[in-house]
Amino acid sequence: MKIRRKDKVRKSASIFEKVNRIRREGLTRKQLGYVLVIPTLAVIACIAIFPFIITANYSFHTIKLNVPQLGRPYVGFENYIRLLGSSRFIDSFKITLFFASIVVVAQLLFGLAIALVLNKEFKGRGAIRATILAPWAIALIIVAQFWKWMYNGVFGIINFFFLSLGIIDKPVDWLGESASLAISSVIVTELWRNTPFMAIVILAGLQSIPGELYEAAKIDGAGVFQKFRRITIPLLKPAILVALLFRSIDAFRAFDLLYALTRGGPGNSTELASLYAYKLLFGYLDFGRGSAATIMMAIFTTALCLAYLKLIRIE
Amino acid sequence: MKKMKSSILLFATTVLVLVLSASFAPAQDKITLRFSAHADQWGNVAAMIKLYESRNPNIDIVWVDEPEGADVHHDRDVTMFAAKDGSLDVIVVDVIWPPEFAPAGWLMPLDEYFPPEEQKKHVPAMIDAQTVGGHIYGIPYLNDIGNFYYRSDILEKGGMEVPDTWMDLVNTCQKLQNPPELFGFIPCFWKEQQLSCNFVEYLWSNGGEYLDKTGKEVLFNKEKGVEALQFMVDLVNKYKVTQTGVLSMSLEEGRTIFTEGHAIFHRNWNYVWNMAQGEESKIAGKTGVDSIPRFPGGEHVTCLGGWSHSVNNFSEHKDEAAKFAVFMSSWEVQKYRALNGLRTPTILKLLSDPDVVAKHPVYPRLMEIAYGARARPKTPFYTQISDVIQKEMHEALLQRKSAKEALDIAAEEIEFVIQ
């Protein structure tokens, strides 16, 4: 295949002419780019776009797998209207927003703190960097099961610890005593698990800041706080935004953690939207409404992504 | 670079040869059945498969492992059926699934292979659970019911009897318990399927009903049901005889507390009897099993569990699959599995068979309890109903709503679904 060096722009060429030109002169750079990207696009279409279209299509039908005699009638937006009118779905959305915002903000603060510490020179830094990633490297469902046992009201180690330190005077049922306690316990586990990711991304950002900037600032008489505000934060912003983007999407569709720890209980206090959607789909076998719930979540997450991307671009 | 090229070439050739040899393998006369069954630590399933293959040389059985946990298992099967996938020919089915799977056309009716005179030999409630719209969809092979386990040594020392009514249970617990060293009663009130199983036992033992006969009207929020739930709330909050964390503890976490010797009473399924006698148990020889307590004037009832063999309606070898399912649930296999392992049979006569009883002296007692077993409501919406009721019961157990309020809300939500 021959690649032409110069791309001549000829706008009004018919397809026939174009094909002939390609025969004669080979592909332009732009055309070659498209050709090379086709396989990737095909794979993405198969594994992402196609299922999305199917799900979207499902969401406009009544599909109850356990009542096949209903058929699959088209119902327009009924599934969406029904969901938006159900307090359970709205509640699950609120809980998700609450959970995601707390988790992401807390992870940003802790992650930043950890990254700043790890960015300093000290003995054994390599080892500590590796260990701090450990929680993030274990499969989440296993992490959650460990924590469930640690939270256990009778033989859980957390009660044992707090009792022997005198912080509490009788065993506490961390995941079941009250709604606020349960969601807090879940958030603590989520922080333990995913803060390392934030820390590592921010650390990478920190290391890309040239040392000369700090030296120059020092010569100009800038203090520690000034250096942090005027150099570190502005240059770190892109890394932080990328990390926030990833974490927000993940937190918004968190599932396994809740599935293992509480199953949405006690009551409905920790039922995130993803958990409810899962119940609709595979518990109730209501694929119409379940698909509608997932589509709404997808729309929300996409909007969130676009907002972040816009922020990043502005920077 | 050259080295890499040649190794890639080698790899490609190997793959090609493998693919070709697979596709040119001689056409087989043998029929392969894919059988999905629970993991079996005693190797009995494998032995029985071998036996069947030796008797039927034209059949090849491939054993596929089940995922652990009934909910996950249910979801896998549903996904398979929804795709009209016939790759698993014979599957094991939980007692509450047929009313959901059968009307959807996912299970093969087995009336021909498992006629009424055969059905009569099994625990009646299990047959009832497998019968949907007058057809039978599964052949029971594993009996499982909710039992009431107690520590005989502690009762003896305290000079107390095994409780007959729920209030007896409360009194005995309050007298003998010493938490956190020794809890009174360990039920499973975690927000999942187990909570629904526990609830029906309180409901039924108070003479209450879940749904009416047509399955269209909710009855559990009537007086009897409210009393039953109120008692559950009181167990936790007023009498304080349950373990800390009863609302968030899974079945196995609760079981651990009991077999570690930190509880007097425990409601759980058949498997706990064997675990309590096992090597790792700290209460071996100190336990007894009895019917679940009742309310005054009510009857001893227990929630039916257990598993059956069913045939996938999308299977390509339905006849062979059905015959194999019959075999795997037969007297011969059930006896073998009882004698060489710990699987409780569903055939009534086996539960009192001299060989089996010699090995498991507790079975005749279990059989008596099993006669009081009742199947949960037979409706395709059971999972949904159960989910709603779990959620509202938790509200009551947390004392955020009264028992009446919680059940009324649940009833309203459920009627919306089933009508």
Interface residues (C-beta under 8 A of the other chain):
Chain A: L65 N66 V67 P68 Q69 K148 W149 Y151 N152 G153 V154 F155 G156 N159 K170 P171 V172 D173 W174 L175 G176 E177 S178 A179 A182 T262 R263 G264 G265 P266 G267 N268 K279 F282 G283 Y284 L285 F287
Chain B: H74 D75 V78 T79 F81 A82 E100 P103 A104 G105 P180 F183 W190 K191 E192 Q243 T244 G245 V246 L247 S248 M249 S250 E253 T256 I257 E260 H262 P380 F381 T383 Q384 D387 Q390 K391 H394 E395 L397 L398 R400
